[in-house]
Amino acid sequence: MRLTDAQTGWRDRARQFASEQIAPLADQIDQQQITPASVLVAMRENGYLGAALPARWGGGGIDPVSYGLVTEEIGKACSSVRSLMTVHNMAAQALVALGDRDQHQRWLPELCAGKKIIAFALSEPNAGSAAHAIETQAVKLSDGYLVSGTKKWITFGQIADLFLVFAHYERKPVALVVDRHSDGLTVTPAKDIFGTRGSMLAEVRLDNVHVPRSHQVGPTGMGISFVANWALDHGRFSVAWGSTGIMQGCLDACVSYTQQRRQGDHRLKDHQLVRRHLTDMLVAHTAAQAVCYRSACLREVGDPRAVMETAMAKYHAAGAAIRVATDAVHLHGANGCTTDYPVARYLRDATVAGIIEGTHEIHQVTLADYAFQRPYLR
Ligand SMILES: Cc1cc2nc3c(=O)[nH]c(=O)nc-3n(C[C@H](O)[C@H](O)[C@H](O)COP(=O)(O)OP(=O)(O)OC[C@H]3O[C@@H](n4cnc5c(N)ncnc54)[C@H](O)[C@@H]3O)c2cc1C
């Protein structure tokens, strides 16, 4: 695919930024389970937090291909930092598409500038893949709702200023923006997550939190079908490109390692079976990138197939990233099982990519519908 000058510019700037300002900290972020404030500031000041949000509200307004390329570069450097982009963008995109004029004016300028972070709070202890099973309840008041429930695994919940929370009001799903400083809201950090360990996950408890009526996004009853699904579509796009970034990182690590490492008289790279692994990794990365480009191009023109093709891209790229990262650990031998090399981190982060924004199995079920519709043939 031929990139425009603008797209190449975004990619190259993100590559330089990520390799200079994020990659050197990736192991520290993983081991200490914290993304330093300096990284958040750098992401904000370089315009990456609001890059895909509308220019009208102060975002970068960049096209999907450019955004994908930026996400790939940041994802290659550190999946935890990529996950900040993912959640902030997906929740803010739902506000852009489904929020009203007052909500735009109230929240978008700071979200687009990255001055405030918004997290996506759907999952609960008893509701993951089956989002409609959420138990958080909203009770109506004259001026809003009283919300009670527990949200779990909330990426960057430890530092988010706002939460896009999903609850049931009389069995109808509603989406509500909840301020971190609301009375009755408590944030408990989640520690020792397997992958994207620096993504500062939290459990968010709401105990009779008063949420003004003006904080409801979208109509009552459409909180999941419209608002959450809109956000998740953006999240999948980001995770798909982040997964190609992981694959690129694995490939770079293996090219470097197999050239240097010797066993007996030979460098690893001269063994046929090692070369086969490298070939498979290269092809997997290139194929995943192609699927991601296709979804970006469909998004660019507003093609109705974009949602399913984005789901396809996420399913394919996350699965390929797990296989590639597994091979990358394998090619590093015992060194691959240590923190001296990045490949174990890549494998853990790829595994998370296969779970978030819809697991493999959920995609395997839903994408079959698309196969029956056959619009992909057009
Ligand atoms: C690092 C990390 C970050 C996260 N960040 C967020 C966040 O910011 N916001 C948020 O709301 N959530 C977040 N999550 C939660 C994530 O969205 C859920 O983990 C995911 O939706 C899966 O839900 P679950 O963990 O409850 O697994 P379950 O739904 O219990 O699934 C367990 C297994 O059963 C399979 N399964 C479930 N249902 C079906 C079915 N119908 N058919 C076939 N197989 C099925 C699944 O594929 C999986 O293999 C995060 C999770 C992780 C690990």
The ligand as a Tripos MOL2 file, in Angstrom:
@<TRIPOS>MOLECULE
LIG
   53    58     1     0     0
SMALL
NO_CHARGES

@<TRIPOS>ATOM
      1 C1         -5.3420   -6.3100   30.8080 C.3       1 LIG1
      2 C2         -6.8300   -6.1710   30.7090 C.ar      1 LIG1
      3 C3         -7.3820   -4.9150   30.5230 C.ar      1 LIG1
      4 C4         -8.7770   -4.7560   30.4980 C.ar      1 LIG1
      5 N1         -9.3060   -3.4950   30.3810 N.ar      1 LIG1
      6 C5        -10.6560   -3.3150   30.4480 C.ar      1 LIG1
      7 C6        -11.2270   -1.9970   30.4420 C.ar      1 LIG1
      8 O1        -10.5160   -0.9820   30.3270 O.2       1 LIG1
      9 N2        -12.5780   -1.8850   30.5580 N.ar      1 LIG1
     10 C7        -13.3940   -2.9660   30.6680 C.ar      1 LIG1
     11 O2        -14.6060   -2.7820   30.7520 O.2       1 LIG1
     12 N3        -12.8800   -4.2280   30.6780 N.ar      1 LIG1
     13 C8        -11.5370   -4.4330   30.5650 C.ar      1 LIG1
     14 N4        -10.9910   -5.7140   30.5990 N.ar      1 LIG1
     15 C9        -11.8760   -6.8490   30.7320 C.3       1 LIG1
     16 C10       -12.0460   -7.5730   29.4030 C.3       1 LIG1
     17 O3        -12.8510   -6.8090   28.5430 O.3       1 LIG1
     18 C11       -12.6480   -8.9380   29.7090 C.3       1 LIG1
     19 O4        -11.6450   -9.6800   30.3620 O.3       1 LIG1
     20 C12       -13.1320   -9.6780   28.4720 C.3       1 LIG1
     21 O5        -14.2820   -9.0720   27.9570 O.3       1 LIG1
     22 C13       -13.4370  -11.1530   28.7670 C.3       1 LIG1
     23 O6        -14.2990  -11.2300   29.8560 O.3       1 LIG1
     24 P1        -13.9390  -12.1810   31.1080 P.3       1 LIG1
     25 O7        -12.5470  -11.9130   31.5220 O.co2     1 LIG1
     26 O8        -14.9990  -12.0150   32.1050 O.co2     1 LIG1
     27 O9        -13.9430  -13.6510   30.5180 O.3       1 LIG1
     28 P2        -15.2460  -14.5560   30.2860 P.3       1 LIG1
     29 O10       -16.2790  -13.7940   29.5340 O.co2     1 LIG1
     30 O11       -15.6330  -15.1900   31.5660 O.co2     1 LIG1
     31 O12       -14.6500  -15.6710   29.3060 O.3       1 LIG1
     32 C14       -13.8140  -16.7330   29.7700 C.3       1 LIG1
     33 C15       -13.5830  -17.6800   28.6020 C.3       1 LIG1
     34 O13       -14.8340  -18.1940   28.1270 O.3       1 LIG1
     35 C16       -15.0210  -17.8750   26.7540 C.3       1 LIG1
     36 N5        -16.4120  -17.5040   26.4840 N.ar      1 LIG1
     37 C17       -17.1850  -16.6270   27.1860 C.ar      1 LIG1
     38 N6        -18.3920  -16.5080   26.5950 N.ar      1 LIG1
     39 C18       -18.3640  -17.2920   25.4960 C.ar      1 LIG1
     40 C19       -19.3040  -17.5690   24.4610 C.ar      1 LIG1
     41 N7        -20.4990  -16.9850   24.4220 N.pl3     1 LIG1
     42 N8        -18.9340  -18.4280   23.4830 N.ar      1 LIG1
     43 C20       -17.7040  -19.0190   23.4950 C.ar      1 LIG1
     44 N9        -16.7840  -18.7730   24.4430 N.ar      1 LIG1
     45 C21       -17.0990  -17.9360   25.4320 C.ar      1 LIG1
     46 C22       -14.1150  -16.6750   26.5110 C.3       1 LIG1
     47 O14       -13.7500  -16.5500   25.1350 O.3       1 LIG1
     48 C23       -12.9370  -16.9960   27.3990 C.3       1 LIG1
     49 O15       -12.0750  -17.8620   26.7460 O.3       1 LIG1
     50 C24        -9.6130   -5.8860   30.6080 C.ar      1 LIG1
     51 C25        -9.0400   -7.1710   30.7460 C.ar      1 LIG1
     52 C26        -7.6700   -7.3070   30.8080 C.ar      1 LIG1
     53 C27        -7.0770   -8.6780   30.9830 C.3       1 LIG1
@<TRIPOS>BOND
     1     1     2 1
     2     2     3 ar
     3     2    52 ar
     4     3     4 ar
     5     4     5 ar
     6     4    50 ar
     7     5     6 ar
     8     6     7 ar
     9     6    13 1
    10     7     8 2
    11     7     9 ar
    12     9    10 ar
    13    10    11 2
    14    10    12 ar
    15    12    13 ar
    16    13    14 ar
    17    14    15 1
    18    14    50 ar
    19    15    16 1
    20    16    17 1
    21    16    18 1
    22    18    19 1
    23    18    20 1
    24    20    21 1
    25    20    22 1
    26    22    23 1
    27    23    24 1
    28    24    25 2
    29    24    26 1
    30    24    27 1
    31    27    28 1
    32    28    29 2
    33    28    30 1
    34    28    31 1
    35    31    32 1
    36    32    33 1
    37    33    34 1
    38    33    48 1
    39    34    35 1
    40    35    36 1
    41    35    46 1
    42    36    37 ar
    43    36    45 ar
    44    37    38 ar
    45    38    39 ar
    46    39    40 ar
    47    39    45 ar
    48    40    41 1
    49    40    42 ar
    50    42    43 ar
    51    43    44 ar
    52    44    45 ar
    53    46    47 1
    54    46    48 1
    55    48    49 1
    56    50    51 ar
    57    51    52 ar
    58    52    53 1
@<TRIPOS>SUBSTRUCTURE
     1 LIG1         1 GROUP 0 **** ****
